Each structure stands twice: as structure tokens, then as C-alpha cells.
Amino acid sequence: MPLEIPTMRFLLLAMPLLLAGCGSDESADNVANIAAPVLRKGPMLGSVDLSQPVRASGASPFWALEIAPGRITYTNFAGAGGKVTDLYPVSPKVDADRAVFATQTPDGDVVTITLTRAECTEKGAPPVTDPLTAELKIGARVLAGCARSGPAGEVGLEPIGNNSAPASAGNVTQ
């Protein structure tokens, strides 16, 4: 005895709904087996992730530098209040022990920032040991200091340390 057309239509419409309920928990199990995405770090210099904000500072004269994704800011604290200069953001050339940022000021002065994987001591109270030494060349002027990972957006507020000095170098050479 053949089924009537309204009954067949009902079965055809109801069949996908019935089959949808027949699924297993396999997809839920598979979700638990999928590895969480691994966040890749940027270029590393020792323990410092160069894709995150890095702060450098030195004394005689007091200066500070912030290197962050898309921004490099230099602050010269010689004089009242300090002068902030935005440098052109560049990616570093990194090898095992050094990262070099070759950039320039808005006026076209050549700037080279060299971060070296060597401990550097800030001679404050208390003394602080940073993981990197920093050298900042602006034209013929050379500034030396220390560098470390640091929060973004703080350069230009105040000198980071009054006595930052690499253990083996002075702060300024001409």
C-alpha cells in the first residue's frame, strides 16, 4: 500500500531533523584534542622579546629610549622638561648577541641603536641590573646606557635612572 503524498512530504521534511539528532559527541571530543594556538614571540635578544616594548636609558646627560612595535621615541632630559623626538620605526637586524636599529630623526640625522646581550648595571639606590646594554648614536654623538623590557608609553615622563651605565663603558663619548 503506497504512502499518501502528504505523509511522504512530512517524512521528507522530518528526516533531516531526525538525522541531525543522531550525531555523536565526536566533534566535542575533537575540540578538546585541538592544540591551543601557540603565540609566537618576536625576535629575541637573550631574555628580551624585541616585539614587545623595550626601554633604554642612560645618564650624563639623562636620556631615555622606547622601542615598541611601530614606534621609536627618544627623550633627551638635558635642560628643562626634556625634549621628545619620534624616530622612524624600523625592524632590527638581530644576531645572537646584538640587535641593531638603523633609523633617522625627522630632520634626517642618522640614528643607530645597538642593543647588546650583556648585563648592565644602573647605579641607583638600589642598583638594578638590566639584561642589555644600549648604545644610541645620533649623528656623531654617542650615548651609552642600559636596556630592558618595559611597559609602553612611559618614555618622556621622567628619567628612568639617574646613573645608568654599562659596566664597561662611560655614558657619553664625543
C-alpha positions in Angstrom: 0.0 0.0 0.0 1.6 3.2 -1.1 2.0 6.1 1.3 0.0 9.1 0.6 1.7 12.2 -0.7 1.1 14.4 2.5 2.7 11.6 4.6 5.7 11.4 2.3 6.2 15.1 2.4 6.1 15.0 6.2 8.7 12.2 6.3 10.9 14.0 3.9 10.8 17.2 6.0 11.2 15.4 9.3 14.0 13.1 8.2 16.8 15.7 8.3 15.7 16.8 11.8 15.7 13.2 13.0 19.2 12.6 11.4 20.5 15.8 13.0 19.8 14.4 16.4 21.8 11.2 15.6 25.2 12.9 15.7 27.8 11.8 18.2 29.9 13.7 20.7 32.9 13.3 18.3 33.1 17.0 17.4 33.2 17.9 21.1 35.9 15.4 21.7 37.9 16.7 18.8 37.7 20.2 20.1 39.4 19.1 23.3 42.2 17.5 21.2 42.9 20.6 19.1 46.1 22.2 20.4 45.7 25.8 21.6 47.3 28.3 19.2 50.9 29.0 20.2 51.7 32.6 20.4 55.0 33.2 18.7 57.4 35.5 20.2 59.2 38.1 18.1 62.9 38.3 17.7 64.6 37.6 21.0 67.8 39.1 22.4 68.6 37.0 25.4 65.5 37.0 27.5 64.1 40.2 25.9 61.4 39.9 23.3 62.0 42.6 20.8 58.4 42.5 19.5 57.4 43.9 22.9 58.2 47.4 24.3 61.9 47.8 25.2 63.2 50.7 27.3 66.7 52.0 27.4 68.2 54.9 29.4 71.4 56.5 30.4 72.9 59.4 32.3 75.3 62.3 31.6 73.1 63.6 30.0 69.9 61.8 31.1 68.2 60.2 28.2 65.5 57.5 27.5 64.5 55.5 24.6 61.4 53.4 24.0 61.3 50.9 21.2 57.8 49.5 20.6 56.0 48.0 17.6 55.5 50.8 15.2 57.3 53.4 17.3 60.7 54.5 18.5 60.8 57.5 20.9 64.0 59.3 22.2 63.8 61.7 25.1 66.7 64.0 25.9 66.4 65.2 29.5 69.2 67.7 29.3 67.5 71.1 30.0 64.1 71.7 31.5 61.4 69.1 30.9 63.1 67.1 28.3 62.8 67.0 24.6 60.9 64.1 22.9 61.8 63.1 19.4 60.0 60.4 17.4 62.4 58.4 15.3 61.3 56.5 12.2 60.2 53.0 13.3 62.3 50.2 11.8 62.7 46.5 12.4 66.0 45.4 13.9 68.7 43.3 12.4 69.3 40.7 15.0 72.1 38.2 15.5 72.9 36.0 18.6 74.2 38.9 20.7 73.1 42.2 19.1 70.1 44.0 17.7 70.7 47.0 15.5 68.1 49.5 14.6 69.2 51.8 11.8 66.8 54.8 11.6 66.8 58.6 11.5 65.3 61.6 13.1 62.6 63.7 11.3 65.4 66.1 10.4 67.3 63.4 8.6 70.1 62.8 11.2 71.3 59.2 11.0 70.5 57.2 14.2 71.8 53.8 15.1 70.5 52.0 18.2 72.5 48.9 19.2 71.3 46.6 21.9 73.8 44.1 23.1 73.2 41.0 25.2 75.4 41.9 28.1 74.4 42.8 31.7 74.3 46.4 32.5 74.1 47.9 36.0 72.1 51.1 36.8 73.9 52.6 39.8 70.9 53.9 41.7 69.6 53.1 45.1 69.2 50.2 44.9 71.4 49.2 41.9 69.5 47.5 39.2 70.9 45.0 36.7 69.4 45.1 33.2 69.8 42.3 30.7 71.0 44.5 27.8 73.5 47.3 27.2 72.3 50.1 24.9 74.3 52.4 22.6 72.5 55.3 20.9 74.3 57.1 18.1 72.7 60.3 16.8 74.9 61.8 14.1 78.4 61.9 15.8 77.0 61.9 19.3 77.2 58.5 21.2 75.2 57.8 24.3 75.5 54.6 26.4 73.1 53.1 28.9 71.1 50.0 29.9 68.0 48.4 28.3 65.3 46.1 29.4 61.7 45.0 28.6 59.3 47.7 29.8 55.8 48.9 29.6 54.8 51.1 26.6 54.1 54.7 26.8 56.3 55.8 29.7 59.2 57.4 27.8 59.3 61.2 28.2 57.7 61.2 31.7 60.9 61.3 33.8 64.5 60.0 33.7 64.4 56.2 34.2 67.5 56.2 36.3 70.0 58.8 37.3 73.0 56.7 37.0 72.5 54.2 34.2 75.8 52.9 32.9 77.1 49.8 31.2 79.5 48.1 33.4 82.4 48.6 31.0 81.7 51.9 29.3 81.0 55.5 30.1 77.8 57.1 29.2 78.8 59.7 26.6 81.6 59.8 24.1 82.0 62.5 21.5 
